[in-house]
Amino acid sequence: MNIRRIIALLLAITCMASVFVGCQENGEPTETTPKVEYLHIAENKTTEYQIVSMISDKSLVTDLATKLMIKTGAQFKIVNEKDAGEKAIYIGTAEQLAGKGGVSTELIYTTYEIKVDNGNIYVAIGMDAIAEDVIEALKKSIVKIEEGVFGIDKNTSGVKNIAEISHIIPEFTTDSGKMRELYDCSQGNYQITYQGLNLKNADAEVAAYQKSLEDAGYTLHQKNEINGSQFFTYTQGDTQVHCNYFKNMREFRIVYGPKTYLGSREPITNYEKKVTPSISIVGMTDNVLCMVYQAPDGSFVIIDGGWGSDSVENKTLNKGTSDEKLITYKREVKVDMANLWALLEKLAPAGEKPQVTWMITHADPDHICLPPVFMKEYKDRFDLNLVCYNFPDPETVGVVNGGGAAKFKGYMDAFINAVNNNFPNAEHMIFHTGEKLYLPGAEIEFLFTPEDYWPNNMPWMNHTSCAWRIISEGKSIMITGDCEVGLNNQMVTVFGNYLKSDILQLNHHGANGATLGFYKKIQPEVAFWASQQYHFDYDRRHKGIQAGYEFNKYIRETAKDHYTNTETHTVLLPSLEEKK
């Protein structure tokens, strides 16, 4: 049952039981209750009060104004802070309301305060995620005093725990860790981070937090441990809590938000094997990442895709050196989409419509813009069952390069809208580090998301790239997207030798971003370069002979097979042989 219904039911029962001791609907005191002094906010269907909202979800405030109008008959105008009059209802986080009305500045993610001060009402919350429940509590605090008159107790104040009015995540208790400010991960998710944990006590503190989740009614979906670090996901109703304990970083991170697709808790072994599993890089007309994994049941995982428009561009490789070479990039999206479809059609079990999961590493246009176009053009030829991503808010993380935050937000929205419009029944998974997505005869283990890198600076969208590893037929395929140096270093710190993989999709199309230490941990036998063959043959960066690109020299010397995206290449599993 919804928590609000439970509360309403309990209040109703209490009121009925107290009918002879003063419980009245209109708020008037009886002989057994102390007299309450009210602040009048609406009389005779009119009000002088305005609503000033600072929270991100404006629809909650619109809904409040509507419900107050229904309750009081008065229209409450929603205004910006600079336009507010002398009487207002202020709604925001403790940080946003600092210095106003004497509200507490000590609020955390489990607390809130509703305070009446000097004729104004202040609604302060620890984080945006609890705004809906606190606004509902405010509405209930405004009562009918007498016919046509509504108000709130003038003495309303004090910090309260959200658990009194809603289900909320328990607070993490630590003897030494310090909590960072709340991070808005976007898409309704918020992250609380504790840093500087005492390693002597941290394991016990993490275990105690898991127990507190279970005591609060949360159910464990999945748990994972890698190189001493711990990861676990709990759910309750439509709420999901995911935790990362990065031992070598001495950090504990809690991500709280709406429940998305989680899949099976255990490996999927009950399936019909129809094909030899494989991993392919799709032939494209430009340096883009588009790869396809095929599971033994014949289903597909498409990784990224490429550009969504045509262009012609001239670039000079190795400028200023004896190897200088002029290259013409001629991007043709229809050719790229046709090549992707040709691979799906070729590998799909005879007579079957391709069954697809689509995964996105990050929202750079050379990765995410082709999928929406492909979904529209080919929607009748395949079934899209699941999409997987973890998109941050580009403005929150500080993206300024490559067109700025608004541009990248548009790419993310276009992808999600294309899924919803063309495949409305497709599931959405916002994945988190340490989680595993089980496929028939395979698993995908997520190793990095933008949540892990915050609060480090993320000026390029490449800093928001995710990384994961596919395990199939005993072989491992490391997908790194466009992960930058800092991300790679953090993965080395957290996972160490666990990063060892048989196949590697090289960082950032085989150019920037990688580190020698990262590649030495992976030590792949097979390398996929999401770039054209001429880069592999001529580009001093790809050849590893330009200063700072020693990691590519290492890969070229140690990996036995190399594949670029000038044409499609398919490598079979577990043999690691190319399918001819």
Phi, psi and omega in degrees: 000143178301139184300325180294324178294322178298313180298315180300319180295316179297319178296320180296317180297316180299318181296318180296318182291339186253016187302331182265001180238021166109015177278111182232145184294324188276000175087358180288137180288155173249185183297336186259001179241145181293152181290134180253133176263125187254146168269118182282128179242346177208132178220133177051045175064026175226158178210147173264357186273142174244159178253124177249112183250135176243359182280162187285325183273093183292337182295331180294322181286321175300318179296321178298314180300321179295314182292324177292325177295318178297322184284319188250343185083357182260151178262120180261113183282137178264125184226164171284160184302319183293340182261002185289143176274201184284338181240121185208157171252111182264131180232122179184182176283165179302324179293318181292330183262009182306129179086000181250126172064011179069023179292155183295140174261005185260013183294142174240189189289353179248008185231162178206169177213132169249121186225136173259125182212123174054040176086358178248161178242130181241127179244105184250132182237154179286329177202155182305328187299336182260006185302318185301315182290324180290320177297322176296321178295322176299313181302320181288336180285340179271113190239164176279121182270313175206179184303119177081001183237130181231146181197184181227147180305125181296339182267009179298124178184175176106140179283133180233159178271135182300337181299340179289337183235354185199162168288131179213159181290143177295159176277137177282132181252126181219146182277343185221337183293144179250135182277130172281170175296156182295142179245126176276105182283350185083169179055034176084003181260141177231145181239132173250129184240134173246126182243164178071034179295149173277113186299338178292331185249347191299317181302317180292323180293320178294317178298320179295326180290322176300318179294322180294326175296316180294321178295332179275003176098008178277148181248133179290125174267314186201147179222145183213147176227128182225118174053039179088343177276151183237146181220132178210149182235128178239153177226154171208114184060235180261020180250143180231137176235123177240137182235138173241122170252099179274095188300311184289347174260352181058044181230146174235125184237135179242123175250122186238130180181194182289146179288130173243185183300136179240333179077198184290147176279338185232162177306144179266112183247345182267088180205164177265124178279118184248337184219167169278122181302154182203164172231132185234149165252130188273134177298126183226166182266004180210177180279085181229159177263114171215109180234157181224123171259136174245124179281164183297340177277000178097351180285163187238152167238116176265133181249116180058221183173306181133196181287161178247009180211161180275157174193162173231130185214137176259134177225152179253120175275144174058041184302134178084007179243172178292345180263013183304135184213131177273128182239137175257120176268119177240097184273128180229103188293322179298323176294316180299315180294321179296323179292320177296313180296320180300323179292314179300315181295321181292319186270342182297141176306143185308129176079003183252144175283131181303131178257121194236138162249133182244125183243140181240127178284318179191173193262029171294144185297332179281005177240323194248349186278334177290318183309313180300322180292317180297318180301321180288316185286327188243015189301333181276354185259346180215163176253124174262112185263330187207139169238142184232131181196167170214091183265128172277176170274113184302329180288319180297319183276355172089026179295122180235338183269162175072019178117350176089170188299316185298323181297315182287328175299323178296322178296317180298313181297321180297321178296309183296320179295323179295321177296309184295325182282321185264333181223069187298342180267358180293140176279153176242132176239118169265103189275160180226156184301136179092344178286156176236132173256116183268130174245164176304113178073016182203165174217150174242121181251123184275131188243346179199139173220167179301334178302326184289333187269337178301142009263023177298154181293138180231067184290331178256149175297337177300332178290345180261009182291145177260161177224144176208169180229133177262130176247122182209132179054034179078003179249151185240138183237113182268122178252121185245356181056234178244032185309132180273175186305312183299323179294316180297317179298321180293321178296322177296318180298316186281316191255335177056229184292348179297342182288347182310126183218157180279326184231140180230129165271111188296145180304139168046052174063025180081009181253250188282172168101327185282170172225154179296321180297322179294311181294327179291332175288327183279316177047061185283154171272330183236135180239127174256123180255112181279060182205168181287155183301326182294334173293315180299323184277326190241328187293121182297333176292311181294327179284345177080017181256356173273140182305135180093357181242033180297336179297326178286325175300318179298314182296318181294331181275334187253325179283138185277331182231140181229134181228131176254179185256021174295329173217167182284135176231134179238125180250126183278152178240136010264006188291335186064022177265146180285136177280123182269000000 
